[in-house]
Amino acid sequence: MGEAKRRKAALGDKYGQQKKFIPWLGLSKEQGDKFVKWTTRGAWIGISSLVIYWVTVRVIGPAFGWWQLSN
């Protein structure tokens, strides 16, 4: 317990606050982790949308075009 008291005395008012991940921007480590989580999720949504679009244009589109021309 002595180490915690020493750290509290050394840090003063900053004791218990989160450490800044990017000090000049004011982001904490938790905020940085949330940003990475959201951008990763957004990237996967974009990749999924691109795959669905590609399948639609490449497979489904020509199939409907062939069906329409044959009737």
CHARMM internal coordinates of N, CA and C (Angstrom, degrees):
IC EDIT
DIST 1 N 1 CA 1.4388
DIST 1 CA 1 C 1.5181
ANGL 1 N 1 CA 1 C 110.71
DIST 1 C 2 N 1.3159
ANGL 1 CA 1 C 2 N 118.69
DIHE 1 N 1 CA 1 C 2 N -21.27
DIST 2 N 2 CA 1.4602
ANGL 1 C 2 N 2 CA 122.19
DIHE 1 CA 1 C 2 N 2 CA -179.71
DIST 2 CA 2 C 1.5150
ANGL 2 N 2 CA 2 C 112.02
DIHE 1 C 2 N 2 CA 2 C -62.51
DIST 2 C 3 N 1.3365
ANGL 2 CA 2 C 3 N 117.31
DIHE 2 N 2 CA 2 C 3 N -36.51
DIST 3 N 3 CA 1.4693
ANGL 2 C 3 N 3 CA 121.33
DIHE 2 CA 2 C 3 N 3 CA -179.94
DIST 3 CA 3 C 1.5189
ANGL 3 N 3 CA 3 C 111.16
DIHE 2 C 3 N 3 CA 3 C -64.02
DIST 3 C 4 N 1.3251
ANGL 3 CA 3 C 4 N 117.30
DIHE 3 N 3 CA 3 C 4 N -41.72
DIST 4 N 4 CA 1.4651
ANGL 3 C 4 N 4 CA 120.86
DIHE 3 CA 3 C 4 N 4 CA 179.71
DIST 4 CA 4 C 1.5290
ANGL 4 N 4 CA 4 C 110.80
DIHE 3 C 4 N 4 CA 4 C -64.45
DIST 4 C 5 N 1.3132
ANGL 4 CA 4 C 5 N 117.56
DIHE 4 N 4 CA 4 C 5 N -40.66
DIST 5 N 5 CA 1.4697
ANGL 4 C 5 N 5 CA 120.79
DIHE 4 CA 4 C 5 N 5 CA 178.19
DIST 5 CA 5 C 1.5160
ANGL 5 N 5 CA 5 C 110.83
DIHE 4 C 5 N 5 CA 5 C -65.07
DIST 5 C 6 N 1.3332
ANGL 5 CA 5 C 6 N 116.80
DIHE 5 N 5 CA 5 C 6 N -42.45
DIST 6 N 6 CA 1.4665
ANGL 5 C 6 N 6 CA 120.55
DIHE 5 CA 5 C 6 N 6 CA 178.68
DIST 6 CA 6 C 1.5220
ANGL 6 N 6 CA 6 C 110.80
DIHE 5 C 6 N 6 CA 6 C -61.99
DIST 6 C 7 N 1.3400
ANGL 6 CA 6 C 7 N 116.67
DIHE 6 N 6 CA 6 C 7 N -43.45
DIST 7 N 7 CA 1.4618
ANGL 6 C 7 N 7 CA 121.37
DIHE 6 CA 6 C 7 N 7 CA 179.45
DIST 7 CA 7 C 1.5260
ANGL 7 N 7 CA 7 C 110.52
DIHE 6 C 7 N 7 CA 7 C -63.96
DIST 7 C 8 N 1.3273
ANGL 7 CA 7 C 8 N 116.79
DIHE 7 N 7 CA 7 C 8 N -41.21
DIST 8 N 8 CA 1.4660
ANGL 7 C 8 N 8 CA 121.08
DIHE 7 CA 7 C 8 N 8 CA 179.33
DIST 8 CA 8 C 1.5237
ANGL 8 N 8 CA 8 C 110.73
DIHE 7 C 8 N 8 CA 8 C -64.04
DIST 8 C 9 N 1.3028
ANGL 8 CA 8 C 9 N 116.44
DIHE 8 N 8 CA 8 C 9 N -40.23
DIST 9 N 9 CA 1.4615
ANGL 8 C 9 N 9 CA 120.22
DIHE 8 CA 8 C 9 N 9 CA 178.92
DIST 9 CA 9 C 1.5286
ANGL 9 N 9 CA 9 C 110.66
DIHE 8 C 9 N 9 CA 9 C -67.99
DIST 9 C 10 N 1.3251
ANGL 9 CA 9 C 10 N 117.28
DIHE 9 N 9 CA 9 C 10 N -37.65
DIST 10 N 10 CA 1.4614
ANGL 9 C 10 N 10 CA 120.76
DIHE 9 CA 9 C 10 N 10 CA -178.30
DIST 10 CA 10 C 1.5268
ANGL 10 N 10 CA 10 C 112.10
DIHE 9 C 10 N 10 CA 10 C -71.82
DIST 10 C 11 N 1.3294
ANGL 10 CA 10 C 11 N 117.47
DIHE 10 N 10 CA 10 C 11 N -38.32
DIST 11 N 11 CA 1.4636
ANGL 10 C 11 N 11 CA 120.90
DIHE 10 CA 10 C 11 N 11 CA -176.82
DIST 11 CA 11 C 1.5232
ANGL 11 N 11 CA 11 C 112.68
DIHE 10 C 11 N 11 CA 11 C -83.71
DIST 11 C 12 N 1.3057
ANGL 11 CA 11 C 12 N 117.97
DIHE 11 N 11 CA 11 C 12 N -28.08
DIST 12 N 12 CA 1.4569
ANGL 11 C 12 N 12 CA 121.18
DIHE 11 CA 11 C 12 N 12 CA 178.86
DIST 12 CA 12 C 1.5173
ANGL 12 N 12 CA 12 C 112.03
DIHE 11 C 12 N 12 CA 12 C 66.08
DIST 12 C 13 N 1.3359
ANGL 12 CA 12 C 13 N 116.75
DIHE 12 N 12 CA 12 C 13 N -121.60
DIST 13 N 13 CA 1.4722
ANGL 12 C 13 N 13 CA 121.90
DIHE 12 CA 12 C 13 N 13 CA -177.23
DIST 13 CA 13 C 1.5273
ANGL 13 N 13 CA 13 C 112.87
DIHE 12 C 13 N 13 CA 13 C -69.01
DIST 13 C 14 N 1.3108
ANGL 13 CA 13 C 14 N 117.10
DIHE 13 N 13 CA 13 C 14 N -22.40
DIST 14 N 14 CA 1.4694
ANGL 13 C 14 N 14 CA 120.36
DIHE 13 CA 13 C 14 N 14 CA -177.32
DIST 14 CA 14 C 1.5314
ANGL 14 N 14 CA 14 C 112.86
DIHE 13 C 14 N 14 CA 14 C -82.12
DIST 14 C 15 N 1.3268
ANGL 14 CA 14 C 15 N 117.44
DIHE 14 N 14 CA 14 C 15 N -3.50
DIST 15 N 15 CA 1.4618
ANGL 14 C 15 N 15 CA 120.93
DIHE 14 CA 14 C 15 N 15 CA -178.54
DIST 15 CA 15 C 1.5264
ANGL 15 N 15 CA 15 C 110.44
DIHE 14 C 15 N 15 CA 15 C -65.81
DIST 15 C 16 N 1.3185
ANGL 15 CA 15 C 16 N 117.02
DIHE 15 N 15 CA 15 C 16 N 129.03
DIST 16 N 16 CA 1.4636
ANGL 15 C 16 N 16 CA 122.15
DIHE 15 CA 15 C 16 N 16 CA 178.24
DIST 16 CA 16 C 1.5141
ANGL 16 N 16 CA 16 C 113.90
DIHE 15 C 16 N 16 CA 16 C 90.81
DIST 16 C 17 N 1.3198
ANGL 16 CA 16 C 17 N 118.01
DIHE 16 N 16 CA 16 C 17 N -10.18
DIST 17 N 17 CA 1.4666
ANGL 16 C 17 N 17 CA 120.54
DIHE 16 CA 16 C 17 N 17 CA 178.02
DIST 17 CA 17 C 1.5194
ANGL 17 N 17 CA 17 C 109.08
DIHE 16 C 17 N 17 CA 17 C -86.38
DIST 17 C 18 N 1.3354
ANGL 17 CA 17 C 18 N 114.70
DIHE 17 N 17 CA 17 C 18 N 153.47
DIST 18 N 18 CA 1.4589
ANGL 17 C 18 N 18 CA 118.92
DIHE 17 CA 17 C 18 N 18 CA -179.41
DIST 18 CA 18 C 1.5235
ANGL 18 N 18 CA 18 C 110.46
DIHE 17 C 18 N 18 CA 18 C -71.84
DIST 18 C 19 N 1.3093
ANGL 18 CA 18 C 19 N 114.72
DIHE 18 N 18 CA 18 C 19 N 145.62
DIST 19 N 19 CA 1.4488
ANGL 18 C 19 N 19 CA 120.57
DIHE 18 CA 18 C 19 N 19 CA 177.64
DIST 19 CA 19 C 1.5248
ANGL 19 N 19 CA 19 C 108.93
DIHE 18 C 19 N 19 CA 19 C -74.52
DIST 19 C 20 N 1.3085
ANGL 19 CA 19 C 20 N 116.56
DIHE 19 N 19 CA 19 C 20 N 141.79
DIST 20 N 20 CA 1.4637
ANGL 19 C 20 N 20 CA 121.34
DIHE 19 CA 19 C 20 N 20 CA 179.66
DIST 20 CA 20 C 1.5243
ANGL 20 N 20 CA 20 C 109.80
DIHE 19 C 20 N 20 CA 20 C -77.03
DIST 20 C 21 N 1.3236
ANGL 20 CA 20 C 21 N 115.30
DIHE 20 N 20 CA 20 C 21 N 129.61
DIST 21 N 21 CA 1.4652
ANGL 20 C 21 N 21 CA 121.83
DIHE 20 CA 20 C 21 N 21 CA -179.88
DIST 21 CA 21 C 1.5162
ANGL 21 N 21 CA 21 C 109.70
DIHE 20 C 21 N 21 CA 21 C -75.86
DIST 21 C 22 N 1.3283
ANGL 21 CA 21 C 22 N 115.91
DIHE 21 N 21 CA 21 C 22 N -47.71
DIST 22 N 22 CA 1.4620
ANGL 21 C 22 N 22 CA 122.59
DIHE 21 CA 21 C 22 N 22 CA 175.43
DIST 22 CA 22 C 1.5284
ANGL 22 N 22 CA 22 C 105.95
DIHE 21 C 22 N 22 CA 22 C -123.27
DIST 22 C 23 N 1.3254
ANGL 22 CA 22 C 23 N 118.10
DIHE 22 N 22 CA 22 C 23 N 95.39
DIST 23 N 23 CA 1.4609
ANGL 22 C 23 N 23 CA 120.70
DIHE 22 CA 22 C 23 N 23 CA -171.85
DIST 23 CA 23 C 1.5320
ANGL 23 N 23 CA 23 C 113.98
DIHE 22 C 23 N 23 CA 23 C -58.97
DIST 23 C 24 N 1.3118
ANGL 23 CA 23 C 24 N 118.77
DIHE 23 N 23 CA 23 C 24 N -40.31
DIST 24 N 24 CA 1.4638
ANGL 23 C 24 N 24 CA 120.66
DIHE 23 CA 23 C 24 N 24 CA -176.98
DIST 24 CA 24 C 1.5223
ANGL 24 N 24 CA 24 C 112.08
DIHE 23 C 24 N 24 CA 24 C -72.30
DIST 24 C 25 N 1.3338
ANGL 24 CA 24 C 25 N 118.15
DIHE 24 N 24 CA 24 C 25 N -17.69
DIST 25 N 25 CA 1.4561
ANGL 24 C 25 N 25 CA 122.24
DIHE 24 CA 24 C 25 N 25 CA 177.80
DIST 25 CA 25 C 1.5238
ANGL 25 N 25 CA 25 C 111.45
DIHE 24 C 25 N 25 CA 25 C -99.99
DIST 25 C 26 N 1.3075
ANGL 25 CA 25 C 26 N 116.89
DIHE 25 N 25 CA 25 C 26 N -19.73
DIST 26 N 26 CA 1.4525
ANGL 25 C 26 N 26 CA 121.09
DIHE 25 CA 25 C 26 N 26 CA 177.68
DIST 26 CA 26 C 1.5188
ANGL 26 N 26 CA 26 C 114.50
DIHE 25 C 26 N 26 CA 26 C 83.32
DIST 26 C 27 N 1.3250
ANGL 26 CA 26 C 27 N 117.67
DIHE 26 N 26 CA 26 C 27 N 21.67
DIST 27 N 27 CA 1.4597
ANGL 26 C 27 N 27 CA 121.09
DIHE 26 CA 26 C 27 N 27 CA 179.50
DIST 27 CA 27 C 1.5208
ANGL 27 N 27 CA 27 C 110.50
DIHE 26 C 27 N 27 CA 27 C -93.31
DIST 27 C 28 N 1.3241
ANGL 27 CA 27 C 28 N 115.25
DIHE 27 N 27 CA 27 C 28 N 135.08
DIST 28 N 28 CA 1.4524
ANGL 27 C 28 N 28 CA 118.98
DIHE 27 CA 27 C 28 N 28 CA 174.43
DIST 28 CA 28 C 1.5278
ANGL 28 N 28 CA 28 C 108.83
DIHE 27 C 28 N 28 CA 28 C -86.57
DIST 28 C 29 N 1.3042
ANGL 28 CA 28 C 29 N 115.65
DIHE 28 N 28 CA 28 C 29 N 168.75
DIST 29 N 29 CA 1.4639
ANGL 28 C 29 N 29 CA 119.97
DIHE 28 CA 28 C 29 N 29 CA -179.69
DIST 29 CA 29 C 1.5275
ANGL 29 N 29 CA 29 C 110.72
DIHE 28 C 29 N 29 CA 29 C -63.15
DIST 29 C 30 N 1.3394
ANGL 29 CA 29 C 30 N 117.46
DIHE 29 N 29 CA 29 C 30 N -38.16
DIST 30 N 30 CA 1.4633
ANGL 29 C 30 N 30 CA 121.12
DIHE 29 CA 29 C 30 N 30 CA 178.97
DIST 30 CA 30 C 1.5363
ANGL 30 N 30 CA 30 C 110.83
DIHE 29 C 30 N 30 CA 30 C -63.89
DIST 30 C 31 N 1.3166
ANGL 30 CA 30 C 31 N 117.27
DIHE 30 N 30 CA 30 C 31 N -40.68
DIST 31 N 31 CA 1.4623
ANGL 30 C 31 N 31 CA 120.42
DIHE 30 CA 30 C 31 N 31 CA 178.46
DIST 31 CA 31 C 1.5275
ANGL 31 N 31 CA 31 C 111.00
DIHE 30 C 31 N 31 CA 31 C -66.38
DIST 31 C 32 N 1.3248
ANGL 31 CA 31 C 32 N 116.70
DIHE 31 N 31 CA 31 C 32 N -37.18
DIST 32 N 32 CA 1.4633
ANGL 31 C 32 N 32 CA 120.49
DIHE 31 CA 31 C 32 N 32 CA 176.06
DIST 32 CA 32 C 1.5112
ANGL 32 N 32 CA 32 C 112.21
DIHE 31 C 32 N 32 CA 32 C -63.57
DIST 32 C 33 N 1.3265
ANGL 32 CA 32 C 33 N 116.35
DIHE 32 N 32 CA 32 C 33 N -40.94
DIST 33 N 33 CA 1.4625
ANGL 32 C 33 N 33 CA 120.70
DIHE 32 CA 32 C 33 N 33 CA 177.92
DIST 33 CA 33 C 1.5332
ANGL 33 N 33 CA 33 C 111.15
DIHE 32 C 33 N 33 CA 33 C -64.56
DIST 33 C 34 N 1.3337
ANGL 33 CA 33 C 34 N 116.98
DIHE 33 N 33 CA 33 C 34 N -40.64
DIST 34 N 34 CA 1.4664
ANGL 33 C 34 N 34 CA 120.51
DIHE 33 CA 33 C 34 N 34 CA 177.69
DIST 34 CA 34 C 1.5233
ANGL 34 N 34 CA 34 C 110.97
DIHE 33 C 34 N 34 CA 34 C -63.73
DIST 34 C 35 N 1.3379
ANGL 34 CA 34 C 35 N 117.20
DIHE 34 N 34 CA 34 C 35 N -39.50
DIST 35 N 35 CA 1.4654
ANGL 34 C 35 N 35 CA 121.18
DIHE 34 CA 34 C 35 N 35 CA 178.64
DIST 35 CA 35 C 1.5240
ANGL 35 N 35 CA 35 C 110.74
DIHE 34 C 35 N 35 CA 35 C -62.35
DIST 35 C 36 N 1.3165
ANGL 35 CA 35 C 36 N 116.75
DIHE 35 N 35 CA 35 C 36 N -44.22
DIST 36 N 36 CA 1.4690
ANGL 35 C 36 N 36 CA 120.80
DIHE 35 CA 35 C 36 N 36 CA 178.73
DIST 36 CA 36 C 1.5219
ANGL 36 N 36 CA 36 C 110.33
DIHE 35 C 36 N 36 CA 36 C -63.41
DIST 36 C 37 N 1.3353
ANGL 36 CA 36 C 37 N 117.16
DIHE 36 N 36 CA 36 C 37 N -40.36
DIST 37 N 37 CA 1.4642
ANGL 36 C 37 N 37 CA 121.55
DIHE 36 CA 36 C 37 N 37 CA 179.90
DIST 37 CA 37 C 1.5323
ANGL 37 N 37 CA 37 C 110.87
DIHE 36 C 37 N 37 CA 37 C -62.35
DIST 37 C 38 N 1.3298
ANGL 37 CA 37 C 38 N 116.74
DIHE 37 N 37 CA 37 C 38 N -47.34
DIST 38 N 38 CA 1.4653
ANGL 37 C 38 N 38 CA 120.53
DIHE 37 CA 37 C 38 N 38 CA -178.37
DIST 38 CA 38 C 1.5281
ANGL 38 N 38 CA 38 C 112.41
DIHE 37 C 38 N 38 CA 38 C -68.53
DIST 38 C 39 N 1.3369
ANGL 38 CA 38 C 39 N 117.60
DIHE 38 N 38 CA 38 C 39 N -40.18
DIST 39 N 39 CA 1.4626
ANGL 38 C 39 N 39 CA 118.89
DIHE 38 CA 38 C 39 N 39 CA 179.72
DIST 39 CA 39 C 1.5241
ANGL 39 N 39 CA 39 C 111.33
DIHE 38 C 39 N 39 CA 39 C -69.23
DIST 39 C 40 N 1.3359
ANGL 39 CA 39 C 40 N 117.50
DIHE 39 N 39 CA 39 C 40 N -33.93
DIST 40 N 40 CA 1.4664
ANGL 39 C 40 N 40 CA 120.59
DIHE 39 CA 39 C 40 N 40 CA 176.15
DIST 40 CA 40 C 1.5255
ANGL 40 N 40 CA 40 C 109.97
DIHE 39 C 40 N 40 CA 40 C -65.69
DIST 40 C 41 N 1.3296
ANGL 40 CA 40 C 41 N 116.81
DIHE 40 N 40 CA 40 C 41 N -43.54
DIST 41 N 41 CA 1.4657
ANGL 40 C 41 N 41 CA 120.85
DIHE 40 CA 40 C 41 N 41 CA 177.84
DIST 41 CA 41 C 1.5342
ANGL 41 N 41 CA 41 C 110.25
DIHE 40 C 41 N 41 CA 41 C -62.04
DIST 41 C 42 N 1.3209
ANGL 41 CA 41 C 42 N 116.95
DIHE 41 N 41 CA 41 C 42 N -42.38
DIST 42 N 42 CA 1.4669
ANGL 41 C 42 N 42 CA 120.73
DIHE 41 CA 41 C 42 N 42 CA 178.42
DIST 42 CA 42 C 1.5147
ANGL 42 N 42 CA 42 C 112.47
DIHE 41 C 42 N 42 CA 42 C -63.52
DIST 42 C 43 N 1.3278
ANGL 42 CA 42 C 43 N 116.21
DIHE 42 N 42 CA 42 C 43 N -38.70
DIST 43 N 43 CA 1.4641
ANGL 42 C 43 N 43 CA 119.63
DIHE 42 CA 42 C 43 N 43 CA 178.04
DIST 43 CA 43 C 1.5209
ANGL 43 N 43 CA 43 C 111.05
DIHE 42 C 43 N 43 CA 43 C -64.18
DIST 43 C 44 N 1.3234
ANGL 43 CA 43 C 44 N 117.97
DIHE 43 N 43 CA 43 C 44 N -42.05
DIST 44 N 44 CA 1.4678
ANGL 43 C 44 N 44 CA 120.79
DIHE 43 CA 43 C 44 N 44 CA 178.80
DIST 44 CA 44 C 1.5214
ANGL 44 N 44 CA 44 C 111.45
DIHE 43 C 44 N 44 CA 44 C -66.35
DIST 44 C 45 N 1.3239
ANGL 44 CA 44 C 45 N 116.87
DIHE 44 N 44 CA 44 C 45 N -36.70
DIST 45 N 45 CA 1.4743
ANGL 44 C 45 N 45 CA 119.60
DIHE 44 CA 44 C 45 N 45 CA 176.19
DIST 45 CA 45 C 1.5205
ANGL 45 N 45 CA 45 C 109.74
DIHE 44 C 45 N 45 CA 45 C -64.12
DIST 45 C 46 N 1.3193
ANGL 45 CA 45 C 46 N 117.46
DIHE 45 N 45 CA 45 C 46 N -41.45
DIST 46 N 46 CA 1.4636
ANGL 45 C 46 N 46 CA 121.07
DIHE 45 CA 45 C 46 N 46 CA 177.55
DIST 46 CA 46 C 1.5230
ANGL 46 N 46 CA 46 C 112.66
DIHE 45 C 46 N 46 CA 46 C -63.97
DIST 46 C 47 N 1.3112
ANGL 46 CA 46 C 47 N 116.66
DIHE 46 N 46 CA 46 C 47 N -43.36
DIST 47 N 47 CA 1.4739
ANGL 46 C 47 N 47 CA 120.77
DIHE 46 CA 46 C 47 N 47 CA 178.51
DIST 47 CA 47 C 1.5182
ANGL 47 N 47 CA 47 C 110.24
DIHE 46 C 47 N 47 CA 47 C -63.33
DIST 47 C 48 N 1.3263
ANGL 47 CA 47 C 48 N 117.21
DIHE 47 N 47 CA 47 C 48 N -43.16
DIST 48 N 48 CA 1.4720
ANGL 47 C 48 N 48 CA 121.00
DIHE 47 CA 47 C 48 N 48 CA 179.28
DIST 48 CA 48 C 1.5217
ANGL 48 N 48 CA 48 C 111.07
DIHE 47 C 48 N 48 CA 48 C -63.33
DIST 48 C 49 N 1.3249
ANGL 48 CA 48 C 49 N 116.21
DIHE 48 N 48 CA 48 C 49 N -42.49
DIST 49 N 49 CA 1.4667
ANGL 48 C 49 N 49 CA 120.16
DIHE 48 CA 48 C 49 N 49 CA 178.49
DIST 49 CA 49 C 1.5262
ANGL 49 N 49 CA 49 C 111.13
DIHE 48 C 49 N 49 CA 49 C -62.41
DIST 49 C 50 N 1.3177
ANGL 49 CA 49 C 50 N 116.38
DIHE 49 N 49 CA 49 C 50 N -40.84
DIST 50 N 50 CA 1.4600
ANGL 49 C 50 N 50 CA 120.51
DIHE 49 CA 49 C 50 N 50 CA 178.73
DIST 50 CA 50 C 1.5257
ANGL 50 N 50 CA 50 C 111.43
DIHE 49 C 50 N 50 CA 50 C -63.90
DIST 50 C 51 N 1.3242
ANGL 50 CA 50 C 51 N 117.52
DIHE 50 N 50 CA 50 C 51 N -40.81
DIST 51 N 51 CA 1.4682
ANGL 50 C 51 N 51 CA 121.12
DIHE 50 CA 50 C 51 N 51 CA 178.98
DIST 51 CA 51 C 1.5290
ANGL 51 N 51 CA 51 C 110.11
DIHE 50 C 51 N 51 CA 51 C -65.58
DIST 51 C 52 N 1.3361
ANGL 51 CA 51 C 52 N 117.01
DIHE 51 N 51 CA 51 C 52 N -43.86
DIST 52 N 52 CA 1.4651
ANGL 51 C 52 N 52 CA 120.05
DIHE 51 CA 51 C 52 N 52 CA 178.92
DIST 52 CA 52 C 1.5254
ANGL 52 N 52 CA 52 C 110.54
DIHE 51 C 52 N 52 CA 52 C -62.67
DIST 52 C 53 N 1.3260
ANGL 52 CA 52 C 53 N 117.34
DIHE 52 N 52 CA 52 C 53 N -42.98
DIST 53 N 53 CA 1.4638
ANGL 52 C 53 N 53 CA 120.88
DIHE 52 CA 52 C 53 N 53 CA 177.87
DIST 53 CA 53 C 1.5263
ANGL 53 N 53 CA 53 C 110.72
DIHE 52 C 53 N 53 CA 53 C -62.11
DIST 53 C 54 N 1.3421
ANGL 53 CA 53 C 54 N 117.07
DIHE 53 N 53 CA 53 C 54 N -43.97
DIST 54 N 54 CA 1.4495
ANGL 53 C 54 N 54 CA 120.82
DIHE 53 CA 53 C 54 N 54 CA -178.34
DIST 54 CA 54 C 1.5295
ANGL 54 N 54 CA 54 C 110.74
DIHE 53 C 54 N 54 CA 54 C -63.08
DIST 54 C 55 N 1.3435
ANGL 54 CA 54 C 55 N 117.24
DIHE 54 N 54 CA 54 C 55 N -43.84
DIST 55 N 55 CA 1.4641
ANGL 54 C 55 N 55 CA 120.72
DIHE 54 CA 54 C 55 N 55 CA 179.09
DIST 55 CA 55 C 1.5233
ANGL 55 N 55 CA 55 C 109.66
DIHE 54 C 55 N 55 CA 55 C -62.92
DIST 55 C 56 N 1.3278
ANGL 55 CA 55 C 56 N 117.27
DIHE 55 N 55 CA 55 C 56 N -40.76
DIST 56 N 56 CA 1.4629
ANGL 55 C 56 N 56 CA 120.72
DIHE 55 CA 55 C 56 N 56 CA 179.93
DIST 56 CA 56 C 1.5272
ANGL 56 N 56 CA 56 C 110.93
DIHE 55 C 56 N 56 CA 56 C -62.52
DIST 56 C 57 N 1.3071
ANGL 56 CA 56 C 57 N 117.20
DIHE 56 N 56 CA 56 C 57 N -48.74
DIST 57 N 57 CA 1.4640
ANGL 56 C 57 N 57 CA 120.85
DIHE 56 CA 56 C 57 N 57 CA -177.66
DIST 57 CA 57 C 1.5195
ANGL 57 N 57 CA 57 C 111.52
DIHE 56 C 57 N 57 CA 57 C -70.37
DIST 57 C 58 N 1.3192
ANGL 57 CA 57 C 58 N 117.05
DIHE 57 N 57 CA 57 C 58 N -41.77
DIST 58 N 58 CA 1.4629
ANGL 57 C 58 N 58 CA 120.89
DIHE 57 CA 57 C 58 N 58 CA -172.50
DIST 58 CA 58 C 1.5287
ANGL 58 N 58 CA 58 C 113.51
DIHE 57 C 58 N 58 CA 58 C -81.52
DIST 58 C 59 N 1.3223
ANGL 58 CA 58 C 59 N 118.55
DIHE 58 N 58 CA 58 C 59 N -34.61
DIST 59 N 59 CA 1.4639
ANGL 58 C 59 N 59 CA 121.33
DIHE 58 CA 58 C 59 N 59 CA -173.01
DIST 59 CA 59 C 1.5261
ANGL 59 N 59 CA 59 C 111.52
DIHE 58 C 59 N 59 CA 59 C -110.52
DIST 59 C 60 N 1.3046
ANGL 59 CA 59 C 60 N 116.96
DIHE 59 N 59 CA 59 C 60 N -55.88
DIST 60 N 60 CA 1.4612
ANGL 59 C 60 N 60 CA 120.67
DIHE 59 CA 59 C 60 N 60 CA -173.47
DIST 60 CA 60 C 1.5188
ANGL 60 N 60 CA 60 C 111.32
DIHE 59 C 60 N 60 CA 60 C -72.24
DIST 60 C 61 N 1.3220
ANGL 60 CA 60 C 61 N 117.85
DIHE 60 N 60 CA 60 C 61 N -41.72
DIST 61 N 61 CA 1.4666
ANGL 60 C 61 N 61 CA 121.12
DIHE 60 CA 60 C 61 N 61 CA -179.39
DIST 61 CA 61 C 1.5211
ANGL 61 N 61 CA 61 C 113.58
DIHE 60 C 61 N 61 CA 61 C -57.51
DIST 61 C 62 N 1.3236
ANGL 61 CA 61 C 62 N 118.70
DIHE 61 N 61 CA 61 C 62 N -54.88
DIST 62 N 62 CA 1.4638
ANGL 61 C 62 N 62 CA 119.64
DIHE 61 CA 61 C 62 N 62 CA 178.22
DIST 62 CA 62 C 1.5351
ANGL 62 N 62 CA 62 C 113.15
DIHE 61 C 62 N 62 CA 62 C -61.77
DIST 62 C 63 N 1.3130
ANGL 62 CA 62 C 63 N 118.24
DIHE 62 N 62 CA 62 C 63 N -33.11
DIST 63 N 63 CA 1.4596
ANGL 62 C 63 N 63 CA 120.15
DIHE 62 CA 62 C 63 N 63 CA 178.99
DIST 63 CA 63 C 1.5284
ANGL 63 N 63 CA 63 C 110.33
DIHE 62 C 63 N 63 CA 63 C -64.14
DIST 63 C 64 N 1.3064
ANGL 63 CA 63 C 64 N 118.72
DIHE 63 N 63 CA 63 C 64 N -42.96
DIST 64 N 64 CA 1.4654
ANGL 63 C 64 N 64 CA 121.52
DIHE 63 CA 63 C 64 N 64 CA 177.19
DIST 64 CA 64 C 1.5232
ANGL 64 N 64 CA 64 C 111.57
DIHE 63 C 64 N 64 CA 64 C -68.95
DIST 64 C 65 N 1.3187
ANGL 64 CA 64 C 65 N 117.21
DIHE 64 N 64 CA 64 C 65 N -33.98
DIST 65 N 65 CA 1.4514
ANGL 64 C 65 N 65 CA 120.08
DIHE 64 CA 64 C 65 N 65 CA 177.52
DIST 65 CA 65 C 1.5124
ANGL 65 N 65 CA 65 C 112.14
DIHE 64 C 65 N 65 CA 65 C -66.38
DIST 65 C 66 N 1.3193
ANGL 65 CA 65 C 66 N 117.17
DIHE 65 N 65 CA 65 C 66 N -40.76
DIST 66 N 66 CA 1.4601
ANGL 65 C 66 N 66 CA 121.56
DIHE 65 CA 65 C 66 N 66 CA 178.33
DIST 66 CA 66 C 1.5255
ANGL 66 N 66 CA 66 C 110.33
DIHE 65 C 66 N 66 CA 66 C -65.34
DIST 66 C 67 N 1.3222
ANGL 66 CA 66 C 67 N 116.65
DIHE 66 N 66 CA 66 C 67 N -42.06
DIST 67 N 67 CA 1.4609
ANGL 66 C 67 N 67 CA 121.46
DIHE 66 CA 66 C 67 N 67 CA -179.22
DIST 67 CA 67 C 1.5201
ANGL 67 N 67 CA 67 C 110.94
DIHE 66 C 67 N 67 CA 67 C -63.29
DIST 67 C 68 N 1.3061
ANGL 67 CA 67 C 68 N 117.58
DIHE 67 N 67 CA 67 C 68 N -39.60
DIST 68 N 68 CA 1.4512
ANGL 67 C 68 N 68 CA 122.10
DIHE 67 CA 67 C 68 N 68 CA -178.15
DIST 68 CA 68 C 1.5351
ANGL 68 N 68 CA 68 C 111.15
DIHE 67 C 68 N 68 CA 68 C -69.88
DIST 68 C 69 N 1.3336
ANGL 68 CA 68 C 69 N 117.24
DIHE 68 N 68 CA 68 C 69 N -37.78
DIST 69 N 69 CA 1.4651
ANGL 68 C 69 N 69 CA 120.71
DIHE 68 CA 68 C 69 N 69 CA -178.34
DIST 69 CA 69 C 1.5313
ANGL 69 N 69 CA 69 C 111.34
DIHE 68 C 69 N 69 CA 69 C -72.80
DIST 69 C 70 N 1.3176
ANGL 69 CA 69 C 70 N 118.34
DIHE 69 N 69 CA 69 C 70 N -29.74
DIST 70 N 70 CA 1.4561
ANGL 69 C 70 N 70 CA 120.05
DIHE 69 CA 69 C 70 N 70 CA -176.26
DIST 70 CA 70 C 1.5337
ANGL 70 N 70 CA 70 C 111.83
DIHE 69 C 70 N 70 CA 70 C -78.41
DIST 70 C 71 N 1.3010
ANGL 70 CA 70 C 71 N 119.72
DIHE 70 N 70 CA 70 C 71 N -18.98
DIST 71 N 71 CA 1.4726
ANGL 70 C 71 N 71 CA 121.43
DIHE 70 CA 70 C 71 N 71 CA 179.68
DIST 71 CA 71 C 1.4919
ANGL 71 N 71 CA 71 C 112.28
DIHE 70 C 71 N 71 CA 71 C -92.46
END
COOR INIT
IC SEED 1 N 1 CA 1 C
IC BUILD
